[in-house]
Amino acid sequence: MSLKEKDEHDHLGWMEEKQLSPIEKGYLFTLIWLDKRFRVVDYLELLETMYYRVNLQMPKSHTEQYNLDNKFWYWYPLYALGSFSTLAYVVAALSGALLGFYYTPSAAAAETGTVAYSQLAMIMQDLQFGFMLRSIHRWSAQVMTAAVFLHMLRVYFTGAYKEPRELNWLLGIVLISLTMGFGYTGYLLPWDQLAYWAGQIGVEMALSIPIVGEWVAQLVFGGFSLGAPTLQRMYILHVFLLPFVVTSLIAIHIAIVWMQGIAEPH
Amino acid sequence: MSDDNQPDARTDGGTGIVPPDDETPTWSERKSRRAGLPRLTYEYFERARREDQDLREQSTYVERDVLGFPTWPHELIRNLALTSFFVGMLLLLSATLPPHIGNPANPSSTPAIILPDWYLYWSFGLLKLGDLNPAISLLGEQKLMADRTYGVLANVVIVGAIAIVPFLNKGSARRPVEQPFWAAVGMGGVTFAFTISMLSIQNIMPMNVSLLFDLTFLAPLVVGAITYAVLKTMREGYMYDLNRRYYRLRPPK
């Protein structure tokens, strides 16, 4: 680009006064010719930016900066727990979507138990890879819950909840509760004996809440005793409501971590 | 564009459509157009940015805006490296330990053992604290609230206690040795989570229930006390090392 306004667009004149070698002249001529047609210069700038981005120097970490004994790697598995729970969540979401193709949240009577139960038996006995699919879903849920609990302990014992990370700690408490809600609603879906009586405990717990207890039982379990509405509501909570809420909260949780950095022990 | 706040004379019939200005106003321009709270906001932003700039100029190392381990790229690249290993572990678990399905739901036969999934044992255990529910002698030894209500409230209390931790424990101490009390509270809490879970499965525990009940509350206290004592003992040597290496460079608040 020229500095003086009068040379604007007079690229050939600009080349004349530069006394270039034939190779330089040929190169520049081709470049100008192409640039007039395709505005190559923009793309070159993009490439240059990418070059610098790729070759960015890693900033020093806290432990390197202060020359602390760099034992960070030693605790590293504990620092990966949050990301492990996110991964397990993704695996559970994928396998759960596949399971959802075959499951029916119906408490209507069937040959063995209810329709929901016999669908589950179908998934486990007749469906190709159905047993494995349920196994993957169940194990990823278990591992996610375990990872979330351990993640909370890691954050507690390394003091990572302190200023400026208090809000993320509160958000984490909401997330751990919702994770257990996910687990509980999923536990009820097979509608076997375990599920039914765990649901019974849930209704009784809801009814024991002072003042709003009956309202909560109606809203969450669809009545004071278990039945078709309960199964339907657990299903909607498990596959519709909680996924939306938990996914967005996880996104916010991770975004805050991204902005604030991982708290290292001092 | 006129920067004054006088309404322009409407000569075009007054569509109210403002032509877009391709010049983004600078912070000081925005500030000069504002009054009250928006103005305070901009003034704060300018001040904060100036402080950031001063910090950057003082620093002697490659720039970092946050005092933490960078999430990108450090943390995420290492986590991505662990991803396939982790998913492989999940698949291995699923293949080797397949899930169980019980008998179909039968409302007319209550099983001997009713249990939620393991991660809810602690909450289930808190429902069995009826023995701790105080009886008020004024009310003729009546309990103030039903045992069930008491159990549900215990859940709220536990979650609330965890939630207010960051607002009680302040300061820049991070390592357990720097804060023996809070480490002891944490270890006590972990032990309590374990013992209360054991209490919740009392009918399959090979143990006297009243002994189990006492242990539920004693064990956390004992573990907490031991943690406190150990960390206090370790503290001096550990803090000497920390002071030598770290606090000299970056004094705690």
Interface residues (C-beta under 8 A of the other chain):
Chain A: Q57 M58 P59 K60 S61 H62 Q65 Y66 N67 L68 D69 F72 Y76 Y79 A80 S83 F84 L87 A88 V91 T112 G113 T114 Y117 L120 A121 M124 F131 M132 R134 S135 I136 R138 W139 S140 Q142 V143 T145 A146 F149 L153 Y156 F157 T158 G159 A160 Y161 K162 E163 R165 E166 W169 L170 I173 S177 M180 G183 Y184 Y187 P190 W191 D192 Q193 L194 A195 Y196 W197 A198 Q200 I201 E204 M205 L207 S208 I209 P210 L226 V257 W258 M259 Q260 G261 I262 A263 E264 P265 H266
Chain B: Y61 V62 E63 R64 V66 L67 G68 F69 P70 T71 W72 P73 H74 E75 L76 R78 N79 L82 T83 F86 V87 L90 L91 L93 S94 A95 L97 P98 P99 I101 G102 N103 P104 A105 N106 P107 S109 T110 P111 I114 L115 P116 D117 Y119 L120 S123 F124 L127 M145 A146 R148 T149 G151 V152 L153 V159 I162 A163 V165 P166 F167 N169 K170 G171 S172 A173 R174 R175 P176 E178 Q179 W182 A183 G186 V190 L242 R245 Y246 L249 R250 P252
